[in-house]
Amino acid sequence: MSHDLVVPQMGVVEQVLVVEWLVDDGSEVATGDPVVVVDTDKAETELEAPASGRLTVLVEASDEDEVAVGTVLATIAHQ
């Protein structure tokens, strides 16, 4: 079973930039671990792992490419 890490709704924001992954692709994470930093027009926010398991990054960090709210950034698979 796997869980998706998605860009959550944050106020009226419709798009965010993926600034930095705090853990490497393929790493083990625990529920609540900060795993990625996203940037809105107003602030940077750390998104936490929704479950424990192995992280597979689907969207790379970029200074130019915005992603929409609801986009799956990564999956976390139980071992």
Phi, psi and omega in degrees: 000143179230159178239144178265140170261111184246158174287116182282162172291126180232087182068227183265004181296134178250340183222149175223162170259137172276109187275312187200136170273129182272346176230154181280151173304132180091356181283157173276136177231158176247153178308130179091350177295135172292129184238335183209148176252129175241153183240128171259185178295338187250333185198159171267142183226136174272130175261141184259155177294129179280352182200168176267146178150198181266126182276131172240112182285131178252334181236120180282156175293144182206146176274353188236329189266113177276150175237151185279153170305136181095351179292136175280116181273328183199165171241153177235115183258135175288143179269000000 
